[in-house]
Structure formats: C-alpha cells, structure tokens
Amino acid sequence: MAADASCSQQNALDVDRPDFNALTGQSLNQIRELSGRSLGSVLRSFAKLAWGRGKLSFSDFVRLRLFDPAFGFESELNTFVGQRLNRDICVDVNYRHDWHGILSNKVASLGYLAAYGFPTIPIRAIYAPEGARCGASVLASRNDLVRFLSSSENYPLFGKPVEGVQSLGSVALQSVTAANGILTNVNGSTMPIEQLAGEIEENYRPGYIFQPMARPQEQLAKLCGQRLGCVRLMTGLTESGPQILRGCWKIPAGENVADNYWRQGNLLARIDLSTGKILSVSSGSGVNLKMHETHPDTGVAMIGYQHPAWSEMKALALEGARLMRHVPMIGWDLAHTDERPVIVEMNETPDFFLVQLADRRGIYDETFERFVAFQAKKRSEFLKEAQGRLAKLKT
C-alpha cells in the first residue's frame, strides 16, 4: 500500500509526555520578577511547605504558583498537596487494590459501567494481538489492524491505549483514503496507515481501542469547536454517602484534540459546583500561567458561561460513585456529546494538581480531612476482617 510522499514523517502517536515545566536559571529569575520577592524569601516559603503536611516538591511549589502572593489564593498554602502525597493518599483511600485493575483497563471499566446502564462511548474495535481472538471486533494481527483502518465506514474514529493515561498514545482520525493508504487527522494533517499501525504495534501490543468520534453538544461546540472538553469531578464516599469533593473543566484549544491540561494551549476552568458556571480560566502553570476571558480559538466569552448539562453531569458522577463503592475516591471525566452526557473515563488516582490550580485552593480542607479520616477507619475495619478470614482458613 503506497503512502503519499507529502505526509508528515513525525510520529503518529505521542507516547511520552514532554516536560514543559523544567526549571532553569531563567525560571528562577522569572519567579523573582513575578513575585517581587528575593530568591531567599521564596525558598524560605517553599521550605515551610516542603516539610509541612502537603509534602510539596519545588516543582509542585512552582507549578501551583505558590511563590506568588498576589495570585489570589482561596486557602492557606499549607492545605496544598504535592504530587508525592497525592499518590500516597490515593493508595491509602482506595485501599481495595483488587479493584484497581478494572479502572486502569478501559475495556474493563467501560464494559462494567455499560453493563449497569451508564452512558459511555462504545468500543468499535480492539487491537489485541496477545489476547483472546474470538469476535469480529477483535483485531488480532497487524493485518487486521490495517484492514480496519482502511475501511472508510469506520470513520471518524478515536483511538487510545487500553491501559493508557493522560491521553498519551491517542489519535483522532477524520477519514481514510484507502486507494493510497492515507489517514487524515481531524486537524487536517495526514499520515500513512502503515505508519500508525506500526506505532500501535510497537508501543501498545497489550491493547489499543477504537471508538466512534464523539462530537460535543451544539452549544459546547460553539465554545471550543468539534472536540470534547471533559468536566473532571472528584467524588468521595463520605460518612453521609457519595459527595462531589472538587471539580474543574478541561477545555481544549489550539491544535489539541485531547483536553489534557499538560498539552500546551489547553485551558482549565474553575467552575462553580452548584451552578456549573465558569468563574475563571487559565492556561499553562507556574511562571507560564496565563488567564483568559474568551476562548482563544472561537472568541466566545468563557467567564460566566454555564455548562448546559451540569445537573446531569453531577448526577452521573454521584451514581457512578455509588456503583464503584469499592473505590472510595474517583476522578470522573464526563463529557456532553451531541447525543447525551457520557462517562469518558474514571481514574483511581485523580490528579489534585488540576483542581488545586483551577480553584487556587488546596485540597486538604476540613471536608477532605474528614473524608480521609473516615476512609482510614474503613480501611482498618476491612483489613481486620480480612485477617480474621485468613486466620479461619488456617485453622
């Protein structure tokens, strides 16, 4: 199958996340200028937080812009949590580690949710050369993969790894020209089918899924174009039942199809959890953080913009939390498609950075502290019961 020589020879998939936040001497100069403080003063502020409850690294400190007293923080800085403690809290709170496999595997998680009637984006095909090979939707070889990608009836199409995170390895395909084996991405760029198939085969032999390209609801499409921007709602199973602990809205911009905030140009909206209205919008982080009032592509005003399906989105997250009761804290990615609100993904290790930056407020408030303490008690009870069962088996 001959490929068009005009196609870009860049990688079809971004399998590694670039580090846009690497600190340099220039970064330190920018920190001094932006904060109006001496470097010694900045470092003393960081030291207090590094040894405090949040266990912040210097990278956390900078990315959250905690060096800048004029940034307008809504809480004490000691309520902010760094990436290391973020991970530790997730491991402790979500102590039923036997359930983590369901959430980390997109086939398992989407299938589980769909079986209980939750709206999801269906899976059209699975590339699984090392898995089971019964079923028309299973692509068991590279030839099967090429054949699937060559069929125009499958488009538009979105692909991502079965066990991927942060949209790495994803691709958004608009169409195929089977005659010359050329794929066209939704952003207009092109690539040979063989190139994409080769990169999927090389990097994602454990599994790669394809889904029909979901389009945003009409009102949302006017805001950010024909791409999904997910609301991230973090739920917790509290003593009084499921509760939405924090939330934000990831809004794609520029050439990005995926909404992940690490992708340069994408936006992060602080959102009023009661109304679904946008309160503020940023791009970037640390010394590169910028605030926005309108969407840079469409020019639509974002401040005060109300999500058109806010009540339904919250209800989905809370009902999902009830179903997934064995995983007490989940980060839900929810999108309002042109058909209905759907669950795109659920994450057992939600990134606190997103909601902390969006809200300019640390996550470790009184509500979160009570939630963690309640789950620590539940974990202790679970482990004690499990030890009792094990002791009985040994007698």
C-alpha positions in Angstrom: 0.0 0.0 0.0 1.9 3.1 -1.2 2.0 6.1 1.0 1.7 9.7 -0.2 5.2 11.3 0.0 3.7 14.6 1.2 2.7 13.0 4.5 4.4 14.2 7.6 7.1 11.9 8.9 6.6 12.9 12.5 5.4 10.3 14.9 1.7 9.5 14.6 1.4 9.0 18.4 2.8 10.9 21.3 3.9 8.1 23.6 5.9 10.3 26.0 4.8 13.5 27.8 7.2 16.4 27.2 8.4 18.3 30.3 7.3 21.9 29.8 7.9 22.7 33.4 11.7 22.0 33.7 13.2 24.6 36.0 16.1 26.7 34.7 18.1 29.7 35.9 15.7 31.8 33.7 12.8 30.3 35.6 14.2 31.4 38.9 14.7 35.0 37.6 11.1 34.9 36.4 9.9 33.8 39.8 11.7 36.7 41.4 10.2 39.2 39.0 6.7 37.8 39.2 6.6 37.6 43.0 8.5 40.8 43.7 10.5 38.8 46.3 14.1 37.8 46.8 15.1 34.3 45.9 15.9 33.7 49.6 12.4 34.7 50.6 10.9 32.4 48.0 13.0 29.5 49.1 12.1 30.0 52.8 8.4 29.9 51.8 9.0 26.7 49.9 10.9 25.1 52.8 7.9 25.5 55.1 5.7 23.7 52.7 8.2 21.0 51.8 8.4 20.0 55.5 4.7 20.5 56.0 1.7 18.3 55.6 1.4 18.7 51.8 5.0 17.3 51.1 5.4 19.7 48.2 8.4 19.4 45.9 9.9 22.5 44.4 8.2 21.6 41.1 4.8 21.4 42.9 5.5 24.8 44.5 6.3 26.4 41.2 3.6 24.8 39.0 0.9 25.8 41.5 2.4 29.3 41.6 2.7 29.2 45.3 5.6 31.6 45.1 3.3 34.5 44.1 1.4 36.1 47.0 -0.6 38.2 44.5 -2.1 35.2 42.8 -5.2 35.3 45.0 -5.2 32.0 46.9 -8.5 30.9 48.4 -6.9 28.9 51.3 -3.8 28.7 53.4 -0.8 27.4 51.5 -0.4 24.5 53.9 -3.6 23.0 52.5 -2.0 22.4 49.1 -0.9 18.8 48.4 2.1 17.8 46.3 2.3 15.0 43.7 4.0 12.6 46.1 1.4 12.9 48.8 -1.3 12.9 46.1 -0.2 9.4 45.2 0.0 8.2 48.8 -3.5 9.4 49.6 -4.9 7.7 46.6 -3.2 4.4 47.6 -4.5 4.7 51.2 -8.0 5.8 50.5 -8.5 3.4 47.6 -7.3 0.5 49.7 -9.2 -2.1 47.7 -6.4 -2.6 45.3 -8.1 -5.6 43.8 -10.4 -3.1 42.1 -7.7 -1.0 40.6 -7.4 -3.3 37.5 -11.0 -2.5 36.4 -10.3 1.2 36.4 -6.9 1.0 34.8 -8.2 -1.0 31.9 -10.5 0.9 29.6 -12.2 -2.2 28.1 -13.0 -3.5 31.6 -14.1 -0.1 33.0 -16.3 0.9 30.1 -17.8 -2.5 29.9 -18.5 -2.6 33.6 -20.2 0.8 33.5 -22.2 0.0 30.4 -23.4 -3.3 31.9 -25.1 -1.2 34.6 -26.7 1.1 32.2 -24.3 4.1 32.4 -23.8 6.1 29.2 -20.3 5.6 27.7 -18.8 5.9 24.3 -18.9 2.4 22.7 -15.8 0.5 21.7 -15.8 -0.2 17.9 -12.7 -2.4 17.8 -9.9 -3.7 20.0 -6.3 -4.3 18.7 -5.3 -7.3 20.9 -2.6 -9.4 19.3 -1.7 -11.0 22.6 -5.3 -11.5 23.8 -8.3 -13.6 23.0 -9.2 -13.8 19.3 -12.9 -14.6 19.1 -15.2 -11.8 17.9 -15.4 -9.6 14.9 -14.4 -6.5 16.8 -11.0 -8.0 17.9 -8.1 -7.1 15.7 -5.7 -10.0 16.3 -2.9 -9.0 14.0 -1.3 -6.1 12.2 -3.0 -7.1 9.0 -6.4 -7.0 10.8 -5.5 -3.5 12.2 -4.5 -2.2 8.7 -7.7 -3.7 7.2 -9.8 -2.0 9.9 -8.1 1.4 9.4 -8.6 1.0 5.6 -12.4 0.8 5.8 -14.0 4.2 5.3 -17.2 3.1 7.1 -15.3 3.2 10.4 -14.7 7.0 10.4 -14.5 9.4 12.1 -12.6 7.4 14.7 -10.8 8.0 18.0 -8.1 5.6 19.2 -6.3 5.2 22.6 -4.4 2.6 24.5 -6.4 0.1 26.7 -4.2 1.0 29.7 -3.0 4.5 28.7 -3.1 7.6 30.9 -3.2 11.4 30.2 -4.3 10.8 26.5 -0.8 9.6 25.6 -0.9 7.4 22.5 -4.3 8.8 21.4 -5.3 9.7 17.9 -8.3 11.4 16.3 -8.9 10.4 12.7 -11.4 12.1 10.4 -11.2 9.9 7.3 -9.1 7.5 5.2 -8.2 7.4 1.5 -7.9 3.7 1.0 -6.6 4.0 -2.5 -3.2 5.3 -1.3 -3.4 4.3 2.3 -3.5 7.8 3.8 -5.3 8.7 7.0 -6.4 12.3 7.7 -6.5 13.5 11.3 -9.2 15.8 12.5 -6.7 18.7 12.5 -6.1 18.2 8.7 -2.7 16.5 8.9 -2.1 13.2 7.2 -0.1 10.0 7.7 0.2 6.6 6.2 -1.9 3.8 7.6 1.2 1.7 7.8 2.9 4.3 10.0 0.1 4.4 12.5 -0.3 0.6 12.5 3.4 0.2 13.1 3.5 2.6 16.0 0.5 1.0 17.6 2.1 -2.5 17.2 5.4 -1.3 18.6 4.0 0.6 21.7 0.6 -0.9 22.5 0.6 -4.6 22.0 -1.2 -5.1 25.4 -4.2 -3.5 23.7 -5.5 -0.4 21.8 -9.1 0.5 21.4 -11.0 2.4 18.7 -14.2 4.3 19.4 -16.5 6.4 17.2 -15.6 10.0 17.3 -18.0 11.7 19.7 -19.0 15.2 19.0 -19.8 17.9 21.6 -23.3 19.2 22.2 -24.1 22.1 19.8 -23.8 24.8 22.5 -20.4 23.5 23.6 -19.2 23.2 20.0 -19.7 26.9 19.7 -17.4 27.4 22.7 -14.4 25.2 21.7 -15.1 23.6 18.3 -15.7 20.0 17.4 -13.8 18.3 20.2 -14.8 17.1 23.7 -13.8 19.0 26.8 -14.3 16.9 29.8 -15.5 18.0 33.2 -13.4 16.4 35.9 -15.5 15.7 39.0 -13.7 14.1 42.0 -16.1 12.1 44.2 -15.6 10.7 47.6 -17.6 8.2 49.7 -18.1 10.1 52.8 -19.8 9.1 56.1 -23.0 10.6 54.6 -22.7 8.9 51.2 -21.2 9.9 47.8 -20.1 13.5 47.6 -18.5 15.7 44.9 -15.4 16.9 46.6 -13.9 19.1 43.9 -14.3 19.8 40.2 -12.9 21.6 37.2 -13.5 21.8 33.4 -10.7 20.9 30.9 -11.3 22.9 27.7 -9.3 22.0 24.6 -7.8 24.8 22.5 -5.3 25.3 19.7 -4.5 22.2 17.6 -5.2 19.9 20.6 -7.9 17.3 20.2 -7.5 15.8 23.6 -8.3 18.1 26.6 -5.4 17.1 28.9 -4.0 20.2 30.6 -0.4 19.2 30.1 -0.9 19.8 26.3 0.2 23.3 25.5 -2.6 25.7 24.8 -5.3 23.8 26.6 -7.4 25.6 29.2 -8.5 24.9 32.7 -11.7 26.4 34.1 -12.6 27.0 37.7 -16.3 26.1 38.0 -19.0 26.8 40.5 -20.0 23.3 41.6 -23.6 24.4 42.5 -24.4 26.2 39.2 -21.9 24.9 36.6 -20.8 28.4 35.7 -17.2 29.2 34.8 -15.5 31.5 37.3 -12.0 31.8 35.8 -9.9 30.2 33.1 -6.2 29.6 32.9 -3.6 28.1 30.5 -0.2 26.9 31.5 1.2 26.8 35.0 3.9 28.4 37.2 5.7 31.2 35.5 3.9 30.4 32.2 0.4 30.7 33.6 -2.0 33.0 31.8 -5.6 33.9 32.5 -8.2 34.1 29.8 -11.7 35.6 29.4 -12.5 34.4 26.0 -11.7 31.1 24.1 -8.6 31.8 22.1 -9.9 30.0 19.0 -13.6 30.9 18.9 -13.6 34.2 20.8 -16.6 33.0 22.9 -16.7 34.6 26.4 -16.0 32.0 29.0 -16.4 33.8 32.3 -20.0 33.2 33.4 -20.5 30.5 30.8 -22.8 27.9 32.2 -22.4 24.2 31.3 -25.7 23.1 29.6 -26.0 19.7 31.4 -24.5 20.5 34.8 -27.1 18.7 36.9 -26.9 15.6 34.7 -23.1 15.6 34.9 -23.1 15.7 38.7 -25.8 13.0 38.9 -23.7 10.7 36.7 -20.7 11.1 38.9 -22.6 10.5 42.1 -24.4 7.5 40.7 -21.1 6.2 39.4 -19.6 6.6 42.9 -22.4 4.5 44.4 -21.7 1.8 41.9 -18.0 1.9 42.3 -18.3 1.9 46.1 -15.2 -0.3 46.5 -13.1 2.6 45.1 -13.9 5.5 47.6 -12.3 8.3 45.6 -12.6 8.6 41.8 -11.8 11.3 39.3 -14.6 11.2 36.7 -14.1 12.6 33.2 -17.5 13.4 31.8 -18.5 15.0 28.5 -21.7 16.2 27.0 -21.8 14.8 23.5 -24.3 15.7 20.7 -26.4 12.7 22.0 -26.2 12.9 25.8 -23.8 13.3 28.7 -21.4 10.3 29.0 -18.7 9.0 31.2 -15.4 9.1 29.2 -13.2 7.6 31.9 -12.8 7.1 35.6 -9.5 7.4 37.4 -8.5 5.8 40.7 -5.6 8.3 41.1 -7.2 11.6 40.4 -4.7 14.5 39.9 -5.1 17.0 42.7 -3.0 19.5 40.8 -5.9 20.3 38.4 -8.4 21.2 41.0 -5.9 23.0 43.2 -4.7 25.2 40.4 -8.2 25.8 39.0 -9.6 26.9 42.4 -6.4 28.4 43.8 -7.3 26.4 46.9 -5.5 23.5 48.5 -7.4 20.2 48.6 -6.8 19.4 52.3 -9.7 21.4 53.7 -11.9 20.2 56.6 -14.2 18.3 54.2 -11.4 16.4 52.7 -9.7 15.8 56.0 -12.9 14.2 57.4 -13.3 12.1 54.2 -9.7 10.7 54.5 -10.2 10.0 58.3 -13.4 8.2 57.6 -11.8 6.0 54.9 -8.8 5.3 57.2 -11.3 3.9 59.6 -13.0 1.8 56.9 -9.6 0.5 55.7 -8.7 -0.6 59.2 -12.0 -2.4 59.6 -11.5 -4.1 56.2 -8.0 -5.2 57.0 -9.1 -6.6 60.4 -11.9 -8.5 58.8 -9.6 -9.9 56.0 -7.1 -11.0 58.7 -9.9 -12.8 60.6 -11.0 -14.6 57.4 -7.4 -15.6 56.7 -7.0 -16.9 60.3 -10.1 -19.1 59.9 -8.7 -20.6 56.7 -5.5 -21.6 58.5 -7.3 -23.4 61.3 
